[in-house]
């Protein structure tokens, strides 16, 4: 299949790169195998081996990252008879699963690993980049790949501050001029992608707090530190206080996921623990957040004579889509599937370590529609019943192969 481009390409230019039926079926089977065998961050040895074996079978030379999981693979080598122009385009996938049980019932490929699931679509992301790599490798053999491409299969996206940093240290961006990625979106129909210039995800940090006091009897809270009340005030007052120290347009939000304290109804405990997340839409507010949040916690804790120990774990900044690379994704999708295949999308409060690559090179992430058109139920991300319309794999491969070709024809 060769599609005449509907975007502004050189006269007579076409986009080769059919996805043969046999490869389409193979990719679906590959994704299902990954789905049945999810591995947590930095433990993706089976996944890495499966990707490596398939790329080598295609005649490519993948290189496992120094951390032992994840890999990079170049298609074409800079310095060959390329016709100048931009550096390599990188296609990035994340390969890890989540520590939650797979709760799907009538599914032949549900997870076989207890309390582990591919509930964020990383199995789809991996399969899309693998499929695009196999198609582009074939085009390279035919002399139809205008510029070299790098495949980046990154471990540990779900582990703060994210495996992207390890991939970068391992040379994933050397010689790369731009990088693209997709993320499954269960609110977008399969066959479409969602795009947005500028911020498309949010910053996400983790907050862990310990509060301590001498403890005592609940009959005499005035003689000690009322630690449960102190913890409760941290939970309610810190988000409100921080909210008044940032521009409300920054969207900074503190949300608690855990609070533990005490063992008996008539004993004031000596220790309390709280943990949660700090999310932020604006990158400048994110840079200031640790100092402001820590100061607010100390301020409230001191009011109740509680000693605070704070572990502010830096996560990831927002993914900020560069306009030129966003336009590349738009042009590529339109060339493959027409103007109606691209829809706008909002900035989410989810975090994504793809943002670390964008601290070094321009790039953009698209939201890959995975909802079956007409389906009313939304199987949301990070839920045990998450699944996708597998036609989205073909769409992702088409998008990435077209992006590599359009980038080379510019």
C-alpha positions as CSV (number, residue, x, y, z in Angstrom):
1,X,0.0,0.0,0.0
2,X,1.3,3.4,-1.0
3,X,-0.7,6.4,-0.1
4,X,-0.5,9.7,-1.9
5,X,0.3,12.3,0.7
6,X,-2.3,14.9,1.5
7,X,0.4,17.1,3.1
8,X,3.0,19.4,1.6
9,X,5.5,16.9,0.3
10,X,7.6,17.1,-2.9
11,X,5.7,16.6,-6.1
12,X,5.0,13.0,-6.8
13,X,6.2,11.9,-3.4
14,X,4.4,8.8,-2.0
15,X,4.7,7.2,1.4
16,X,5.6,3.5,1.0
17,X,5.5,1.1,3.9
18,X,2.6,-1.3,3.8
19,X,1.9,-3.3,6.9
20,X,1.4,-6.8,5.4
21,X,-1.3,-8.9,6.9
22,X,1.2,-11.5,8.1
23,X,3.1,-8.8,10.0
24,X,-0.1,-7.3,11.4
25,X,-1.1,-10.7,12.8
26,X,2.4,-11.3,14.2
27,X,2.4,-7.9,16.0
28,X,-1.0,-8.7,17.6
29,X,0.4,-12.0,18.8
30,X,3.6,-10.3,20.0
31,X,1.5,-7.7,22.0
32,X,-0.6,-10.5,23.6
33,X,2.5,-12.4,24.6
34,X,3.9,-9.2,26.4
35,X,0.4,-8.7,27.9
36,X,0.6,-12.2,29.4
37,X,4.1,-11.7,30.8
38,X,4.3,-8.2,32.3
39,X,7.5,-7.2,34.1
40,X,8.1,-4.3,36.4
41,X,10.6,-1.5,35.9
42,X,14.3,-2.6,35.6
43,X,13.2,-6.2,35.6
44,X,12.1,-6.5,32.0
45,X,14.6,-9.2,31.0
46,X,12.1,-11.4,29.1
47,X,10.6,-8.4,27.3
48,X,14.0,-7.1,26.3
49,X,15.1,-10.6,25.1
50,X,11.9,-10.9,23.0
51,X,12.4,-7.5,21.3
52,X,16.1,-8.2,20.7
53,X,15.5,-11.6,19.1
54,X,12.9,-10.2,16.7
55,X,15.0,-7.2,15.6
56,X,18.1,-9.5,15.1
57,X,15.9,-11.8,13.0
58,X,15.2,-8.8,10.8
59,X,19.0,-8.3,10.3
60,X,19.3,-5.4,12.7
61,X,21.8,-5.0,15.5
62,X,20.1,-3.9,18.7
63,X,22.1,-2.9,21.8
64,X,20.9,-3.6,25.3
65,X,21.2,-0.6,27.6
66,X,23.9,-0.7,30.3
67,X,21.3,-1.1,33.0
68,X,20.6,-4.5,31.6
69,X,17.1,-4.0,30.3
70,X,15.8,-1.9,27.5
71,X,17.6,-1.5,24.2
72,X,18.3,0.8,21.3
73,X,18.5,-0.1,17.6
74,X,19.5,2.0,14.6
75,X,18.1,1.5,11.2
76,X,20.6,3.0,8.8
77,X,23.8,4.4,10.1
78,X,24.6,8.2,10.1
79,X,27.5,8.6,7.7
80,X,26.1,6.4,5.0
81,X,25.0,8.0,1.7
82,X,22.3,10.0,3.3
83,X,21.4,13.3,1.6
84,X,22.2,15.6,4.5
85,X,19.5,17.4,6.6
86,X,18.2,16.7,10.1
87,X,19.8,14.2,12.4
88,X,18.2,10.9,13.3
89,X,14.6,10.7,14.3
90,X,14.1,8.5,17.4
91,X,10.9,6.4,18.1
92,X,10.5,5.7,21.8
93,X,8.6,3.0,23.6
94,X,8.3,2.1,27.3
95,X,8.4,-1.6,28.1
96,X,7.5,-2.0,31.8
97,X,4.2,-3.1,33.4
98,X,2.4,-2.2,36.7
99,X,2.3,-3.8,40.1
100,X,-1.5,-4.4,40.0
101,X,-3.6,-7.6,39.3
102,X,-5.1,-8.2,35.9
103,X,-8.9,-8.4,36.6
104,X,-10.1,-9.2,33.1
105,X,-12.3,-12.3,33.1
106,X,-13.1,-13.4,29.5
107,X,-9.6,-12.7,28.1
108,X,-7.4,-15.5,26.7
109,X,-4.3,-13.3,27.0
110,X,-4.8,-11.9,30.5
111,X,-1.7,-11.6,32.7
112,X,-0.2,-14.9,33.9
113,X,1.9,-13.2,36.5
114,X,0.1,-12.5,39.9
115,X,-0.3,-8.9,40.8
116,X,1.3,-7.7,37.5
117,X,-0.4,-6.2,34.5
118,X,0.2,-4.2,31.4
119,X,-2.5,-1.8,32.5
120,X,-1.0,1.4,30.9
121,X,-0.6,0.2,27.4
122,X,3.2,-0.2,27.4
123,X,2.8,-3.5,25.6
124,X,1.1,-1.6,22.8
125,X,3.7,1.1,22.7
126,X,6.5,-1.5,22.5
127,X,4.7,-3.4,19.7
128,X,4.1,-0.2,17.7
129,X,7.8,0.7,17.8
130,X,8.9,-2.8,17.0
131,X,6.4,-3.0,14.0
132,X,7.6,0.4,12.7
133,X,11.2,-0.7,13.0
134,X,10.5,-3.9,11.0
135,X,8.7,-1.9,8.3
136,X,11.4,0.7,8.1
137,X,14.2,-1.9,8.1
138,X,12.6,-3.4,5.0
139,X,12.3,0.1,3.4
140,X,16.0,0.6,4.1
141,X,16.9,-2.6,2.3
142,X,15.1,-1.3,-0.7
143,X,16.8,2.1,-0.5
144,X,13.5,3.8,0.4
145,X,14.4,5.2,3.8
146,X,15.6,8.8,3.3
147,X,17.1,9.2,6.8
148,X,18.3,6.9,9.6
149,X,16.0,6.1,12.5
150,X,16.6,5.0,16.0
151,X,14.3,2.7,18.0
152,X,14.4,3.3,21.8
153,X,12.8,0.7,24.0
154,X,13.1,2.2,27.5
155,X,12.7,0.4,30.8
156,X,11.1,1.6,34.0
157,X,8.8,4.4,32.9
158,X,6.6,3.7,36.0
159,X,9.5,4.1,38.4
160,X,10.2,7.7,39.5
161,X,12.1,9.6,38.2
162,X,11.8,7.2,35.2
163,X,14.0,5.0,33.2
164,X,14.4,7.7,30.5
165,X,17.4,9.0,32.4
166,X,19.1,5.6,32.2
167,X,18.4,5.4,28.5
168,X,19.8,8.9,28.0
169,X,23.0,8.0,30.0
170,X,23.2,4.9,27.8
171,X,23.5,6.9,24.7
172,X,19.9,6.8,23.4
173,X,20.0,10.4,22.2
174,X,23.4,10.5,20.7
175,X,23.1,11.7,17.1
176,X,19.3,12.2,17.6
177,X,17.7,15.4,16.3
178,X,14.1,14.8,17.4
179,X,12.1,12.1,19.2
180,X,8.5,11.0,19.0
181,X,6.3,8.7,21.1
182,X,2.7,7.6,21.5
183,X,0.6,6.9,24.6
184,X,-2.6,4.9,24.7
185,X,-5.7,6.9,25.3
186,X,-8.9,5.0,26.1
187,X,-10.9,8.2,25.5
188,X,-9.9,8.4,21.8
189,X,-11.3,6.1,19.2
190,X,-9.0,3.6,17.5
191,X,-8.1,5.0,14.1
192,X,-7.4,8.5,15.5
193,X,-4.7,10.2,17.4
194,X,-4.9,13.2,19.8
195,X,-2.4,16.0,19.4
196,X,-1.6,19.2,21.2
197,X,1.3,21.7,20.9
198,X,2.9,22.7,24.2
199,X,2.3,20.9,27.5
200,X,0.4,17.6,27.1
201,X,1.1,15.9,30.4
202,X,1.9,17.3,33.9
203,X,4.8,17.2,36.3
204,X,4.5,14.5,38.9
205,X,6.5,14.2,42.1
206,X,6.1,11.9,45.1
207,X,5.8,13.1,48.7
208,X,6.5,11.0,51.8
209,X,6.1,12.5,55.3
210,X,6.8,11.2,58.8
211,X,5.4,13.1,61.8
212,X,6.7,12.4,65.3
213,X,5.7,13.4,68.8
214,X,6.0,12.0,72.4
215,X,2.5,10.4,72.3
216,X,0.2,10.1,75.3
217,X,-3.3,9.5,76.6
218,X,-6.3,10.9,74.7
219,X,-7.6,12.2,78.0
220,X,-4.7,14.7,78.1
221,X,-3.9,15.9,74.5
222,X,-2.9,19.3,75.9
223,X,0.1,17.7,77.6
224,X,1.6,16.2,74.5
225,X,1.6,16.4,70.7
226,X,-1.8,15.5,69.3
227,X,-0.3,13.7,66.4
228,X,-3.4,12.4,64.6
229,X,-4.8,16.0,64.6
230,X,-1.5,17.2,63.3
231,X,-1.5,14.7,60.5
232,X,-5.1,15.6,59.6
233,X,-4.2,19.3,59.5
234,X,-1.2,18.5,57.2
235,X,-3.6,16.6,54.9
236,X,-6.2,19.4,54.7
237,X,-4.2,22.6,55.3
238,X,-1.0,22.0,53.2
239,X,-2.8,21.8,49.8
240,X,-4.8,24.9,50.6
241,X,-1.7,26.8,51.8
242,X,0.4,25.8,48.8
243,X,-2.5,26.7,46.5
244,X,-2.3,30.3,47.7
245,X,1.5,30.5,47.0
246,X,1.2,29.6,43.3
247,X,-0.6,31.2,40.4
248,X,-3.8,29.1,40.2
249,X,-3.2,28.7,36.5
250,X,-0.2,26.5,37.3
251,X,-2.6,23.8,38.3
252,X,-0.4,22.6,41.2
253,X,-2.3,20.0,43.2
254,X,-1.3,17.9,46.2
255,X,-3.3,14.7,46.5
256,X,-2.9,12.1,49.3
257,X,-2.9,8.4,48.8
258,X,-2.0,7.1,52.2
259,X,-2.2,8.1,55.8
260,X,-1.4,5.8,58.8
261,X,-1.2,6.4,62.5
262,X,-2.1,4.8,65.8
263,X,-3.2,1.4,67.1
264,X,-5.7,2.1,69.9
265,X,-8.6,4.6,70.3
266,X,-7.4,6.0,73.6
267,X,-3.7,6.3,72.8
268,X,-2.2,9.3,71.1
269,X,0.5,7.8,68.8
270,X,4.1,8.8,68.5
271,X,4.3,8.4,64.8
272,X,2.3,9.1,61.7
273,X,3.0,8.6,58.0
274,X,1.5,10.3,54.9
275,X,2.3,9.9,51.3
276,X,0.9,11.4,48.1
277,X,1.7,13.1,44.8
278,X,2.4,16.7,43.7
279,X,1.2,17.4,40.2
280,X,1.6,20.6,38.2
281,X,0.7,21.8,34.8
282,X,3.4,24.5,34.6
283,X,7.1,23.7,34.4
284,X,8.2,26.9,36.2
285,X,5.9,26.2,39.1
286,X,7.2,22.7,39.1
287,X,10.8,23.9,39.5
288,X,9.7,25.9,42.6
289,X,7.4,23.3,44.1
290,X,9.9,21.4,46.4
291,X,10.9,24.5,48.5
292,X,7.3,25.8,48.7
293,X,5.7,22.5,49.6
294,X,8.3,21.5,52.2
295,X,8.1,24.9,53.9
296,X,4.3,24.6,54.1
297,X,4.5,21.1,55.7
298,X,6.9,22.4,58.3
299,X,4.8,25.4,59.0
300,X,1.7,23.3,59.7
301,X,3.5,20.6,61.6
302,X,5.2,23.3,63.9
303,X,1.8,24.7,64.7
304,X,0.9,21.4,66.4
305,X,4.4,20.8,67.9
306,X,5.0,17.8,65.6
307,X,8.5,17.0,64.2
308,X,8.4,16.5,60.5
309,X,10.7,14.4,58.3
310,X,10.0,15.0,54.6
311,X,11.1,13.0,51.6
312,X,10.3,15.0,48.5
313,X,11.0,12.6,45.6
314,X,11.5,14.5,42.3
315,X,9.5,12.9,39.5
316,X,9.2,14.2,36.0
317,X,8.5,17.6,34.4
318,X,5.6,18.1,32.0
319,X,5.9,16.7,28.5
320,X,6.0,19.9,26.3
321,X,5.4,19.1,22.7
322,X,7.6,21.1,20.4
323,X,5.5,22.7,17.6
324,X,7.6,21.5,14.7
325,X,7.7,17.9,15.8
326,X,4.0,18.0,16.6
327,X,3.4,19.2,13.1
328,X,5.4,16.3,11.8
329,X,3.1,13.9,13.6
330,X,0.1,15.7,12.3
331,X,1.4,15.6,8.7
332,X,2.3,11.9,9.0
333,X,-1.1,10.9,10.3
334,X,-3.0,13.0,7.7
335,X,-0.9,11.4,5.0
336,X,-1.9,8.0,6.1
337,X,-5.5,8.4,7.2
338,X,-6.7,11.9,6.3
339,X,-7.5,15.0,8.2
340,X,-10.3,13.5,10.3
341,X,-7.9,11.1,11.9
342,X,-6.3,13.9,14.0
343,X,-8.2,15.4,16.9
344,X,-7.2,17.9,19.6
345,X,-6.5,16.8,23.1
346,X,-6.2,18.5,26.5
347,X,-3.3,18.6,28.9
348,X,-3.7,15.8,31.4
349,X,-2.5,15.6,35.0
350,X,-0.7,12.3,34.4
351,X,3.1,12.2,34.5
352,X,5.3,10.7,31.8
353,X,9.1,10.4,31.8
354,X,9.2,11.0,28.0
355,X,9.7,14.6,29.3
356,X,13.3,13.9,30.2
357,X,14.2,13.4,26.5
358,X,12.7,16.8,25.7
359,X,15.2,18.4,28.1
360,X,17.8,17.5,25.4
361,X,16.1,17.3,22.0
362,X,12.8,18.6,20.5
363,X,10.0,16.0,20.4
364,X,6.3,15.3,20.7
365,X,4.0,12.7,22.0
366,X,0.7,11.8,20.4
367,X,-2.3,10.1,22.2
368,X,-3.0,6.9,20.4
369,X,-6.7,6.1,20.3
370,X,-7.5,2.6,21.6
371,X,-11.2,2.7,22.2
372,X,-13.4,0.6,19.9
373,X,-15.5,3.2,18.0
374,X,-19.0,3.2,19.5
375,X,-18.0,1.5,22.7
376,X,-19.4,3.4,25.7
377,X,-17.4,1.8,28.4
378,X,-14.0,3.4,29.1
379,X,-11.4,1.0,30.4
380,X,-9.2,3.6,32.0
381,X,-5.4,3.5,32.4
382,X,-3.9,1.9,35.6
383,X,-7.0,-0.2,36.1
384,X,-6.9,-4.0,36.2
385,X,-9.4,-4.4,33.4
386,X,-7.6,-2.2,30.9
387,X,-7.5,-3.4,27.4
388,X,-7.3,-1.9,23.9
389,X,-8.8,-2.2,20.4
390,X,-5.8,-4.0,18.8
391,X,-6.4,-2.2,15.4
392,X,-4.6,0.7,17.2
393,X,-1.3,-1.2,16.7
394,X,-1.6,-0.8,12.9
395,X,-2.4,2.9,13.4
396,X,0.6,3.4,15.5
397,X,2.9,1.6,13.1
398,X,1.5,3.7,10.2
399,X,2.0,6.9,12.1
400,X,5.6,6.2,13.0
401,X,6.6,4.9,9.6
402,X,5.0,7.9,7.9
403,X,6.7,10.3,10.4
404,X,10.1,8.8,9.5
405,X,9.4,9.2,5.8
406,X,7.9,12.7,6.0
407,X,10.8,13.8,8.2
408,X,13.3,12.5,5.5
409,X,11.4,14.2,2.7
410,X,11.4,17.7,4.3
